[in-house]
Amino acid sequence: MSTRLTKTFSDLKESGKSAFVAYVAAGDPNFDASLQIMHALSRAGADVIELGVPFSDPLADGIVNQLAAERALKAGMNVSRVLDLIRAFREESETPLVLFTYLNPIYTYGYEKFHKDASAAGADGILLLDLPPDEAALNPDLTSEVGLHHIRLIAPATPESRVKTIAENSSGFIYALSRTGVTGAQAAPSATVGATVERIKQFTNTPVCVGFGISTPEQASEVAAAADGIIVGSAIVNQVAEHQSDPNLDQIIEDFVRPIVEACKSV
C-alpha cells in the first residue's frame, strides 16, 4: 500500500492540522490544463488531490461535476489517459492522489489490472462510489485491493451497524458526507458534522474527512474543527468551468483554493 497517503495523515495528526483534500475531474478542461491545475492545487497547499475518472453516467454527482466529466470525455480522456495524467504529475510532485470513480470503467479496464496499473502510475487510493465492501466480498473478481487504499463513503443517514462494517473496512481515509444528496456546493455543510464524525470514529482509527457543501474559508474552518480533514470539490470544479479558456487558469485555481486551505489549517 502507498506510504504517501498514510504518511500525510500521520504527519498532519502529529502537527495537529486537518487535511485539505481537493477534487477535480481528470482531463477537465483538457489533459494539459488538468495537469497544470493539479500542480496549482499542490502549490496552494492541498494535502491530497482527488481525481475524478470521467464517466458517462455519474449518478452520484451534481450538475457541476457531471459537466466536468462531459468536458473531459469530449477532450479525449479515458481510463488509460487518466493513468498517463498521474504519471505526468508524478514527474514533479509527491502529493497523494486518490481516484474517485464508479465501478463500470474500472471493471471494463480489468479490476485487478487497474489496481496494479494505477498503483504503478502513482495513484495512492481509490473511492468506488457504487461498490460497497460487503458486495465486493461476494464477487472474487472484485476483492483485489493491490497497491491502492480503498476509501469508503459514509452518509449521515447510514445505520450504525453499517457504519461499523464500512469503517472497519476502510483504508487511507473515510469520506464522510456532511449531508445527503449528490455532490455540489449549493448547500452548506450540515450542522451535525461533529456528531457524524464521532459516530464513525468509535469504530475506526482511520482518518475521517468531511465533504459536500464546503465552498468558503468560513465553512472550511468550521468543518475542519470537527474532522481530520475537509474535501472541497464542486466549488473548485466550478472555477474550472468559469475560467476554462483563460490562459492563467492554473493561477486562478491556486488563488481560489489557497485561502480555503489556510482557513482549514488555522483551526
Backbone as a ProteinNet text record, in pm:
[ID]
protein_1_A
[PRIMARY]
MSTRLTKTFSDLKESGKSAFVAYVAAGDPNFDASLQIMHALSRAGADVIELGVPFSDPLADGIVNQLAAERALKAGMNVSRVLDLIRAFREESETPLVLFTYLNPIYTYGYEKFHKDASAAGADGILLLDLPPDEAALNPDLTSEVGLHHIRLIAPATPESRVKTIAENSSGFIYALSRTGVTGAQAAPSATVGATVERIKQFTNTPVCVGFGISTPEQASEVAAAADGIIVGSAIVNQVAEHQSDPNLDQIIEDFVRPIVEACKSV
[TERTIARY]
83	0	87.2	33.5	105.8	139.9	262.4	301.2	275.1	254.3	231.8	108.1	-1	-127.4	-119.2	-67.8	-59.3	36.1	147.3	243.2	184.1	109.6	47.6	-44.7	-132.7	-226.3	-154.9	-51.9	25.5	95.3	155.6	225.3	127.3	9.4	-91.5	-141.3	-163.4	-209.4	-105.4	20.1	128.8	138.3	108.4	116.3	-15.1	-117.9	-247	-324	-298.3	-364.3	-464	-564.3	-659.4	-613.2	-649.8	-611.6	-703.6	-647.7	-727.8	-721.8	-837.5	-848.2	-921.8	-860.3	-918.1	-960.1	-1083.8	-1133.5	-1136.9	-1089.4	-1107.8	-1129.8	-1192.1	-1211.2	-1085.9	-1033.4	-914.1	-942.2	-859.9	-875.7	-968.7	-1015.4	-1104.5	-1024	-1023.4	-1096.7	-1024.2	-896	-818.7	-699	-623.5	-513.6	-411.6	-359.3	-252.2	-299.1	-418.1	-470.1	-497	-544.5	-571.8	-443.6	-336.3	-207.6	-162	-177.8	-140.4	-225.8	-354.4	-444.6	-400.9	-363.7	-317.2	-195.6	-102.3	15.8	-23.2	-121.4	-168.6	-229.2	-305.8	-364.5	-255.6	-152.8	-41.1	29.8	52.7	117.6	32.6	-98.8	-190.3	-196.6	-141.7	-136.6	-225	-284	-366.5	-282.2	-332.5	-260.4	-285.3	-404	-443.2	-522.6	-500.2	-580.8	-665.6	-794.4	-890	-923.2	-890.6	-911.1	-1034.5	-1131.5	-1248.1	-1216.8	-1245.9	-1227.5	-1351.7	-1339.1	-1456.3	-1539.8	-1669.8	-1762.6	-1890.6	-1953.6	-2070	-2197.9	-2198.8	-2322.2	-2293.3	-2242.1	-2201.9	-2319.4	-2392.5	-2519.4	-2506.6	-2393.2	-2377.7	-2329.8	-2304.8	-2251.8	-2361.1	-2343.4	-2431.5	-2394.3	-2468.3	-2452.8	-2313.7	-2252.3	-2119.2	-2017.8	-2016.7	-1921.2	-1960.9	-2089.7	-2133.4	-2081.9	-2093.1	-2046.2	-1894.1	-1824.7	-1679	-1639.4	-1709.5	-1682.9	-1711.1	-1818	-1852.9	-1744.4	-1694.3	-1585.8	-1461.7	-1429.3	-1310.2	-1325.1	-1442.1	-1465.7	-1455.7	-1511.9	-1504.9	-1361.5	-1277.4	-1137	-1051.2	-1115.9	-1044.2	-995.8	-1042.5	-997.9	-1067	-990.6	-1041.6	-956.1	-979.5	-907	-756.2	-715.5	-571.7	-508.2	-581.5	-528.6	-522.4	-613.4	-605.7	-475.2	-439	-312.3	-193.3	-203.6	-98.1	-86.4	-200	-202.3	-132.8	-159.3	-95.5	56	98	241.9	307.8	241.8	296.8	307.1	205.7	206.7	319.5	341.7	444.1	586.7	603.5	736.5	784.2	688.5	725.4	668.4	572.8	504.8	480.5	486.5	457.6	328.2	248.1	119.1	32.7	-23	-104.7	-222.7	-252.2	-362.2	-460.6	-588.2	-695.9	-789.1	-826.7	-916.7	-1060.7	-1145.7	-1287.5	-1362.5	-1426.4	-1481.6	-1595.7	-1649.1	-1755.8	-1699.7	-1770.2	-1720	-1709.5	-1805.2	-1811.8	-1680.1	-1620	-1495.2	-1379.9	-1377.3	-1269.2	-1287.4	-1409.7	-1439.3	-1411.4	-1445.7	-1420.6	-1271.5	-1194.6	-1048.4	-988.5	-1050.3	-997	-967.2	-1049.1	-1044.3	-904.6	-851.9	-719.7	-610.4	-620.5	-521.7	-520.5	-639	-644.6	-572.3	-596.9	-530.7	-378.4	-328.5	-183.4	-130	-199.2	-152	-162.4	-270.8	-288.8	-184.3	-158.5	-56.4	81.1	111.3	240.4	254.4	142.4	145.1	170	128.9	149.7	26	-85.9	-206.9	-190.9	-259.9	-246.9	-374	-488.1	-613.3	-721.8	-834.2	-947.7	-1076.6	-1171.4	-1303.7	-1401.8	-1453.3	-1550.4	-1689.5	-1755.3	-1881	-1991	-1994.5	-2105.8	-2063.1	-1958.4	-1915.3	-1896.3	-2003.8	-1991.5	-1902.6	-1828.8	-1735.9	-1801.5	-1923.4	-1989	-2030.9	-2065.3	-2099.9	-1975.5	-1866.1	-1740.7	-1696.9	-1720.2	-1678.2	-1753.3	-1866.9	-1946.5	-1895.6	-1805.7	-1755.1	-1602.7	-1544.4	-1398.6	-1325.9	-1390.3	-1326.9	-1308.8	-1379.6	-1378.8	-1313.9	-1235.2	-1175.6	-1032.2	-970.1	-831.3	-821.9	-727.7	-701.7	-552.4	-484.8	-340	-294.7	-213.6	-148.3	-227.2	-360.2	-441.3	-521.6	-520.1	-610.2	-752.8	-845.9	-986.7	-1056.1	-1089.9	-1158.4	-1306.8	-1371.2	-1512.9	-1597.1	-1720.1	-1817.8	-1914.7	-1943	-2045.3	-2132.8	-2264.3	-2360.1	-2420.3	-2475.1	-2535.4	-2646.9	-2720.3	-2833.4	-2795.5	-2668.2	-2625.1	-2649.9	-2718.4	-2743.4	-2613.1	-2617.1	-2494.4	-2426.2	-2504.2	-2443.4	-2365.1	-2416.5	-2347.7	-2228.8	-2240.3	-2125.7	-2008.7	-2038.1	-1934.7	-1869.3	-1949.8	-1897.3	-1808.5	-1858	-1782.3	-1654.6	-1666.3	-1549.9	-1440.3	-1479.9	-1381.6	-1314.8	-1375.1	-1317.5	-1254.4	-1225.8	-1171.7	-1019.3	-962.5	-817.8	-785.7	-678.4	-641.6	-714.5	-842.4	-930.3	-1074	-1166.2	-1309.2	-1367.3	-1448.5	-1517.4	-1654.3	-1669.7	-1797.2	-1876.4	-1997.3	-2082.1	-2140.4	-2131.6	-2185.6	-2337.9	-2392.3	-2536.9	-2566.3	-2691.8	-2729.3	-2749.4	-2753.6	-2774.4	-2656.8	-2652.2	-2541.9	-2439.1	-2322	-2216.3	-2260	-2203.8	-2237.3	-2215.7	-2185.8	-2160.1	-2283.1	-2399.5	-2518.8	-2576	-2538.1	-2590.3	-2473.8	-2488.4	-2383.1	-2374.9	-2258.9	-2247	-2348.3	-2385.6	-2481.6	-2421.6	-2507.7	-2463.5	-2428.7	-2458.1	-2433.3	-2304.5	-2214.2	-2089.3	-2012.7	-2000.5	-1925.3	-1980	-2111.4	-2174.1	-2152.4	-2156.7	-2133.3	-1992.8	-1894.6	-1755.4	-1735.6	-1789.9	-1774.6	-1839.6	-1950.1	-2019.6	-1932.5	-1857.3	-1769.2	-1644.5	-1586.4	-1456.5	-1462.9	-1582.1	-1591.2	-1558.3	-1557.3	-1533.6	-1399.8	-1323.1	-1201	-1102.5	-975	-872.4	-839.2	-904.9	-883.3	-929.6	-849.5	-890	-1025.3	-1103.2	-1235	-1232.1	-1255.7	-1260.9	-1404.4	-1446.5	-1585.6	-1595.1	-1690.4	-1714	-1861.9	-1894.1	-2028.2	-2063.7	-2064.9	-2115.1	-2012.8	-1884.6	-1781.9	-1728.7	-1743.2	-1701.1	-1636.8	-1633.9	-1577.6	-1477.7	-1388.9	-1296.4	-1368.9	-1480.8	-1555.1	-1608.1	-1664.5	-1713.5	-1598.9	-1486.5	-1369.4	-1321.3	-1314.1	-1269.3	-1364.8	-1493.7	-1595.4	-1588.6	-1579.3	-1578.1	-1444.6	-1334.7	-1202.3	-1189.3	-1262.4	-1257.6	-1316.4	-1398.1	-1467.4	-1417.3	-1325.4	-1285.8	-1134.5	-1088.7	-945.9	-909.2	-1009.8	-983.9	-1112.6	-1099.6	-1215.5	-1192.2	-1302.2	-1294.9	-1371.7	-1305.1	-1368.3	-1360.8	-1476.4	-1478.8	-1551.3	-1684.1	-1764.8	-1727.5	-1688.7	-1650.6	-1527.5	-1433.2	-1313	-1348.5	-1427.5	-1466.8	-1544.2	-1623.4	-1698.9	-1605.3	-1495.3	-1395.4	-1331.3	-1306.4	-1251.4	-1348.8	-1477.6	-1579.3	-1587.1	-1583.4	-1598.5	-1478.9	-1359.5	-1236.8	-1159.8	-1227.6	-1159.2	-1080.5	-1118.3	-1048.1	-940	-927.6	-829.3	-689.5	-591.4	-455.2	-392.2	-448.5	-398.2	-487.1	-552.2	-645.4	-582.7	-461.8	-399	-376.7	-339.3	-318.5	-449.9	-556.8	-689.2	-731.5	-708.1	-743	-659.3	-530.8	-443.9	-489.8	-522.2	-565.4	-699.2	-786.8	-916.5	-901.4	-815	-802.5	-721.2	-619.6	-526.5	-594.3	-685.6	-748.8	-835.5	-891.1	-970	-877.7	-762.5	-661.9	-614.8	-585.1	-534.8	-637.6	-765.7	-870	-878.1	-862.2	-862.9	-748.5	-635.1	-514.7	-508.9	-594.6	-588.2	-661.1	-732.3	-812.7	-721.6
-120.3	0	126.5	230.3	356.5	411.4	461.9	527.4	677.9	730.2	874.9	916.8	841.9	877.4	861.3	747.7	723.3	822.1	851.6	945.8	1085.5	1124.3	1257.4	1274.2	1177.3	1189.2	1174.7	1093.5	1078.6	1209.5	1272.7	1399.9	1509.2	1510.6	1611	1591.6	1466.3	1438.5	1482.5	1455.6	1492.9	1643.9	1717.6	1864	1927.9	1844.7	1896.2	1971	1937.7	2005.1	1911.7	1971.9	1896	1890.9	1784.8	1768.7	1848.9	1897.8	1959.6	1869.4	1815.3	1726.7	1802.1	1813.5	1888.3	1792.6	1808.4	1724.9	1803	1738.8	1789.2	1669.4	1693.6	1588	1576.2	1455	1432.7	1467.2	1554.9	1591.5	1706.7	1773.5	1888.3	2016.9	2106.6	2100	2023.2	1990.6	1907.3	1852.1	1763.9	1696.2	1795.1	1883.9	1974.3	2070.8	2126.8	2219.6	2146.8	2024.2	1945.5	1920.6	1888.9	1868.1	1995.5	2109.5	2237.5	2266.6	2233.4	2253.7	2168.9	2044.1	1956.2	2015.7	2068.2	2130.9	2258.4	2331.6	2452.2	2416.6	2307.3	2262.4	2225.7	2159.7	2122.3	2246.7	2344.5	2468.9	2544.3	2535.2	2606.4	2542.1	2421.2	2356.2	2234.6	2185.7	2064.9	1948.4	1876.1	1760.8	1635.1	1627.2	1514	1568.6	1513.4	1550	1429.6	1454.3	1351.4	1374	1274.7	1286	1208.3	1277	1208.9	1144.3	1014.7	946.1	972.7	1040.8	1076.9	954.1	964.6	855.2	914.1	843.4	896	896.8	827.1	816.7	835.2	952.5	976.7	1011.4	909.7	930.6	999.7	984.9	1044	1188.2	1237.8	1372.4	1473.1	1593.7	1703.3	1756.4	1855.1	1904	1960.4	2025.4	2084.1	1975.8	1866.5	1759.6	1674.7	1664.6	1594	1664.4	1796.4	1873	1866.2	1858.3	1844.5	1712.1	1605.8	1474.8	1479.1	1548.3	1558.8	1633.6	1742.7	1818.2	1730.8	1655.2	1569.9	1459.4	1398.7	1293.8	1349.9	1467.8	1530.7	1567.6	1591.1	1624.8	1499.5	1381.7	1258	1179.3	1214.7	1141.1	1005.3	908.2	775.9	720.9	598.1	543.6	542	500	494.5	633.7	733.9	870.6	926.7	882.9	922.5	871.2	748.8	693.7	770.7	812.1	896	1028.5	1084.4	1210.9	1194.3	1082.9	1056.2	1043.6	972.3	956.8	1092.5	1177	1309.8	1392	1383.9	1456.5	1407	1277.9	1218	1255.8	1309.5	1354.3	1470.9	1544.3	1663.8	1669.6	1584.8	1600.1	1467.1	1469.9	1352.6	1371.2	1472.4	1490.4	1366.3	1305.7	1184.9	1206.9	1104.1	1108.1	995.5	1031.6	933.7	942.1	828.6	823.5	809.3	895.4	899.8	849.9	732.3	674.6	577.9	524.6	424.8	291.1	184.3	50.5	25	73.8	37.6	56.9	176.6	193.2	109.8	85	5.2	-142.1	-188.8	-328.1	-354.1	-257.6	-270.9	-276.8	-196	-195.5	-327	-384.1	-503.1	-466.4	-515.7	-469.4	-484	-605	-627.7	-556.1	-559.3	-491.3	-341.6	-283.2	-140.5	-107.4	-185.7	-160.9	-162	-259.9	-270.9	-154.8	-124.5	-18.8	119	142.9	272.7	293	188.1	196.6	221.9	151.5	168.7	308.9	365.5	500.8	607.1	576.2	671.5	709.1	637.8	662.1	597.9	653.6	606.5	542.5	578.2	523.7	531.2	468.4	470.2	472.9	552.7	556.2	510.7	388.9	334.1	362.3	459	509.2	405.2	314.4	219.5	75.3	59	-75.3	-82.8	-110.6	-126.3	-245.9	-241.9	-350.2	-486.1	-489.8	-618.9	-680.9	-597	-650.4	-695.1	-623.6	-662.6	-800.4	-827.1	-955.4	-1074	-1049.3	-1156.9	-1197.5	-1117.6	-1144.3	-1149.8	-1267.5	-1281.1	-1187.2	-1150.6	-1060.8	-919.7	-887.3	-750.1	-738.2	-836.3	-835	-782.6	-769.2	-722.4	-576.7	-548.8	-410.8	-382	-455	-446.6	-304	-249.7	-122.2	3.7	-7.4	112.8	104.8	212.1	222.5	235.8	166	178.9	275.1	393	495.8	459.4	476.1	442.2	566.3	561.5	668.6	632.2	728.1	709.1	833.8	812.7	923	942.5	1060.2	1084.6	986.4	939.5	850.6	702.3	671.9	531.8	469.7	353.2	287.7	253.7	255.5	236.9	103.7	-3.5	-133.1	-129.2	-53.6	-42.5	52.9	156.4	243.9	160.2	70	-16.7	-101.9	-163.5	-250	-171.6	-55.8	24.7	78.9	129.3	187.5	84.6	-35.6	-140.2	-190.8	-160	-199.7	-81.9	23.5	143.9	144.1	224.3	238.4	374.3	436	568.2	678	698.3	786	750.4	798.8	780.5	911.7	904	1020.9	1026.2	1116.8	1133.5	1245.1	1214.4	1314.8	1406.2	1536.5	1630.6	1635.3	1586.8	1584.4	1481.7	1448.2	1354.3	1427.5	1352	1411.4	1386.7	1461	1448.9	1556.7	1546	1643.4	1781.7	1883.4	2019.5	2117.8	2240.8	2345.9	2431.5	2382	2465.4	2473.1	2382.9	2384.3	2377.5	2446.5	2448.1	2313.2	2283.2	2158.9	2154	2033.6	2016.6	2061.6	2106.8	2149.6	2030.9	1909.4	1789.6	1718.3	1789.7	1728.6	1663.3	1733	1679.5	1546.9	1536.6	1412.6	1301	1335.7	1237.1	1180	1267.8	1223.8	1135.4	1175.6	1097.1	959.5	952.9	825.8	728.2	780	695.4	655.3	751	727.9	629	598.9	498.1	358.3	342.4	211.1	198.7	307.2	300.7	409.9	385.6	488.1	554.6	510.8	570.7	716.6	808.2	949.1	969.3	1062.9	1093.1	1233.5	1241.3	1369.4	1396.5	1519.8	1556.4	1638.4	1601.9	1674.2	1697.1	1765.7	1806.6	1943.4	2043.6	2174.3	2272.7	2235.2	2326.8	2409.7	2540.1	2624.7	2755.6	2785.4	2912.1	2886.5	2983.6	2968.7	2950.2	3020.5	3009.7	2868.1	2809.5	2672.4	2575.3	2599.9	2513.2	2511	2628.2	2639.3	2566.8	2583.3	2522.1	2368.8	2314.5	2169.1	2110.1	2178.5	2128.2	2112.9	2194.2	2186.1	2055.8	1990.1	1869.6	1742.4	1755.3	1639	1633.1	1519.1	1503	1571.2	1608	1675.3	1720.8	1807.8	1852.6	1823	1807	1779.8	1888.8	1956.1	2060.7	2018.4	2009.7	1963.4	2055.9	2060.4	2134.1	2281.7	2341	2483.2	2504.5	2409.8	2419.2	2391	2285.2	2247.8	2361	2431.6	2544.3	2655.7	2675.3	2773	2729.7	2600.5	2548.5	2576.4	2551.2	2572.5	2719	2808	2951.2	3009.8	2954.6	3015	2919.9	2820.4	2715	2766.5	2880.8	2934.4	3035.4	3065.2	3164.3	3101.6	3165.3	3109.3	3100.5	3174.8	3171.1	3086.6	2986.1	2903.6	2844.2	2793	2729.8	2829.2	2953.4	3055.3	3096.7	3101.6	3133.2	3028.3	2901.9	2793.1	2801.7	2828	2839.7	2953.3	3067.4	3183.5	3157.7	3080.2	3048	2950.9	2852.8	2745.2	2787.1	2868.5	2899.4	2951.4	3049.5	3098.1	2992	2898.3	2790.8	2694.7	2666.5	2581.1	2648.1	2776.2	2848.7	2845.9	2858.5	2853.2	2714.7	2612.4	2474	2450.2	2508.5	2485.8	2574.7	2674.9	2771.9	2726.5	2615.6	2567.5	2514
0	0	0	-57.2	-66	72.6	84.4	209.3	202.9	80.4	69.4	147.8	130.4	194.6	345.5	390.3	534.6	602	536.7	595	602.4	500.8	500.3	620.3	642.6	754.4	888.7	893.3	1017.5	1052.6	953.2	976.6	1018.6	954.9	990.4	1132.9	1170.8	1306.4	1408.6	1377.4	1468.8	1486.2	1379	1385.7	1429	1449.7	1494.4	1387.3	1261	1149.6	1080.6	1017.9	937.5	792.5	723.7	583.8	493	384.5	279.4	158.3	120	4.7	-105.4	-221.7	-333	-443.6	-490.4	-600.4	-730.8	-838.3	-974.6	-1065.9	-1179.1	-1277	-1362.9	-1376.3	-1457	-1603.2	-1660	-1800	-1826.6	-1722.5	-1737.6	-1723.5	-1822.7	-1949.1	-2058.4	-2036	-2127.6	-2051.2	-2112.2	-2043.4	-1986.5	-2071.2	-2028.1	-1919.3	-1936.8	-1836.7	-1705.6	-1713.9	-1593.7	-1515.3	-1585.2	-1518.8	-1449	-1514.9	-1454.3	-1330.4	-1337.8	-1223.6	-1105.6	-1131.6	-1024.1	-953.9	-1031.2	-971.1	-895.6	-945.6	-876.6	-741.6	-737.1	-610.9	-510.8	-560.2	-473.3	-419.9	-507.7	-464.9	-363.1	-377.9	-287.7	-150	-136.8	-6.3	9.2	-99.4	-88.9	-40	58.2	112.2	30.4	-28.6	-112	-229.3	-347.6	-464.1	-502.4	-513.7	-552.9	-700.5	-783.6	-927.3	-968.8	-1026.3	-1077.8	-1212	-1225.6	-1353.4	-1438	-1550.4	-1630.1	-1668.1	-1646.8	-1671.7	-1728.8	-1821	-1891.8	-1809.3	-1694.9	-1616.3	-1466.7	-1428	-1289.2	-1197.9	-1156.2	-1086.6	-951.3	-884.8	-751.3	-756.4	-877.1	-892.5	-927.4	-876.8	-913.8	-1051.6	-1097.7	-1234.1	-1261.4	-1163.9	-1184.8	-1220.5	-1144	-1169.9	-1289.7	-1317.1	-1437.6	-1562.8	-1564.6	-1679.6	-1692.2	-1579.6	-1582.8	-1647.5	-1610.5	-1670.5	-1820.5	-1858.2	-2000.1	-2076.7	-2019.2	-2085.4	-2102.1	-1999	-2003.9	-2109.1	-2113.9	-2213.5	-2355.3	-2376.1	-2508.2	-2545.7	-2443.8	-2468.6	-2490.5	-2488.6	-2518.7	-2399.5	-2278.6	-2160.1	-2150.1	-2104.7	-2072.3	-1960	-1919	-1804.1	-1829.6	-1947.6	-1978.4	-1974.9	-2024.7	-2023	-1881.1	-1795.5	-1654.8	-1593.9	-1626.7	-1575.7	-1632.7	-1759.6	-1817.7	-1742.4	-1703.7	-1629.7	-1494.8	-1429.3	-1299.6	-1316.8	-1420.1	-1444.5	-1469.1	-1545.2	-1573	-1444.6	-1359.7	-1232.3	-1143.3	-1141.8	-1056	-1097.1	-1215.3	-1256.8	-1172	-1110.5	-1035	-893.9	-861	-731.6	-661.9	-529.8	-446.7	-367.4	-401.1	-335	-358	-253	-269.1	-363.8	-441.9	-537.9	-509.4	-503	-483.6	-602.8	-657.5	-773	-726.4	-775.9	-740.9	-863.5	-853.6	-974.9	-945.6	-1053.4	-1047.8	-1094.1	-1061.9	-1092.6	-1243.2	-1321.3	-1462.6	-1538.8	-1538.4	-1615.8	-1563	-1431.4	-1372.6	-1407.1	-1400.9	-1434.7	-1582.5	-1667.4	-1810.9	-1840.5	-1770.4	-1786.4	-1738.2	-1636.4	-1568.9	-1425.7	-1332	-1193.6	-1132.9	-1135.2	-1075.1	-1153	-1285.6	-1369.9	-1341.5	-1323	-1295.2	-1165.3	-1061	-933.3	-948.5	-1019.7	-1038.7	-1123	-1232.4	-1322.1	-1257.2	-1184.1	-1118.3	-1010	-933.5	-829	-889.9	-997.8	-1064.2	-1123.1	-1168	-1225	-1118.5	-993	-884.5	-807.4	-831.9	-752.1	-614.8	-516.8	-379	-324.7	-379.3	-327.8	-432	-400.7	-491.2	-410.2	-455	-395.6	-503.7	-488.7	-583	-527.9	-587.3	-532.8	-524.3	-619.3	-625.5	-597.1	-516.2	-477.4	-325.5	-251.4	-105.8	-72.6	38.6	71.6	88.8	142.1	161.5	28.7	-69.3	-200.3	-275.8	-258.9	-323.7	-275.8	-148	-90.4	-149.9	-212.7	-271.8	-409.4	-467.2	-601.2	-598.5	-619.1	-614.4	-710.1	-821.6	-918.1	-864.3	-754.9	-703.7	-565.9	-530.2	-396.5	-395.2	-511	-515.2	-473	-384.2	-343.6	-352.1	-442.1	-453.9	-482.6	-393.6	-418.4	-387.8	-372.8	-352.8	-223.4	-146.6	-32.6	-84.6	-20.6	-59.2	36.6	-16.8	59.2	62.2	177.7	190.7	216.8	168.5	188.7	300.1	387.4	490.7	495.2	487.1	486.9	626.1	654.9	786.6	821.5	721.8	747.5	748.2	731.3	731.1	868.4	874.4	1004.1	1075.7	1208.4	1285.7	1257	1237.7	1209.4	1078.8	982.7	853.9	863.3	944.4	969.7	1021.6	1113.5	1171.5	1063.2	977.8	871.2	775.1	732.8	636.9	700	822.7	890.4	912.8	947.7	974.1	846.6	731.8	603.5	530.3	602.2	540.7	543.7	454.4	447.5	387.6	432.6	381.5	455.2	421.5	497.8	463.8	544.2	519.2	470.1	365.7	312.3	379.6	474	544.5	478.7	437.8	375.2	482.4	461	558.8	552.9	441.4	422.1	313.8	296.2	191.1	58.9	-50.7	-181.7	-273.5	-385.5	-479.7	-450.8	-514.4	-491.6	-536.2	-471.3	-512.1	-399.6	-438.3	-339.6	-314.4	-358.9	-349	-208.6	-121.5	15.5	113.3	225.4	326	396	458.8	535	648.1	686	794.1	927	1015.8	1148.6	1237.7	1191.8	1272.5	1232.1	1166.2	1119	1234.1	1345.9	1460.2	1507.5	1517.4	1561.9	1461.1	1332.8	1227.4	1237	1256.7	1267.5	1389.9	1501.7	1624.2	1610.9	1542.5	1523.4	1444.1	1349.5	1268.4	1345.4	1417.6	1481.7	1598.7	1645.7	1751.7	1699.3	1566	1507.4	1435.2	1424.5	1345	1384	1355.3	1372	1239.1	1132.6	1001	1002.4	947.8	946	876.9	927.9	871.5	812.2	680.6	611.3	567.9	579.2	552	424.2	338.9	215.5	191.2	82.5	39.3	97.2	11.5	50.4	102.4	105.8	156	39	48.5	-63.7	-20.4	108.9	156.9	269.3	294.7	407.6	540.8	558	684.1	705.1	600.5	609.8	632.2	565.7	580.6	725.3	785.4	924	1018.7	994.4	1080.3	1074.6	955.4	940.7	986.1	956.5	994.6	1145.2	1220.4	1366.6	1418.4	1335.1	1379.9	1313	1215.5	1136.1	1118.5	1067.6	1038.4	907	829.5	703.4	639	539.8	464.2	316.2	242.5	99.1	26.2	-65.6	-145.5	-291.8	-356.8	-493.9	-588.1	-577.7	-674.8	-682.5	-570.8	-572.6	-660.8	-656.5	-741	-885.9	-907.5	-1043.4	-1110.3	-1032.4	-1086.4	-1135	-1063.8	-1107.5	-1239.4	-1252.7	-1378.6	-1492.8	-1467.7	-1570.9	-1611.7	-1514.3	-1542.5	-1616.4	-1590.8	-1644.6	-1736.2	-1792.6	-1867.8	-1987.1	-2041.9	-2159	-2123.1	-1995.4	-1951.5	-1951.1	-2013.5	-2015.1	-1875.6	-1780.3	-1642.6	-1551.6	-1608.7	-1532.8	-1407.9	-1419	-1302.6	-1189.8	-1224.1	-1121.1	-1058.7	-1138.1	-1086.1	-983.7	-1015.2	-923.4	-796.1	-811.5	-693.8	-603.6	-661.1	-583.2	-514.1	-578	-518.1	-401.8	-418.3	-319.5	-197.1	-217	-108.2	19	12.6	136.2	204.8	128	189.1	261.4	199.7	266	393.9	387.3	505.5	618.8	583.6	685.7	748	665.4	713.5	811.3	783.1	865.6	989.2	994.7	1104.2	1229.9	1219.9	1333.9	1442.5
[MASK]
+++++++++++++++++++++++++++++++++++++++++++++++++++++++++++++++++++++++++++++++++++++++++++++++++++++++++++++++++++++++++++++++++++++++++++++++++++++++++++++++++++++++++++++++++++++++++++++++++++++++++++++++++++++++++++++++++++++++++++++++++++++++++++++++++++++++++++

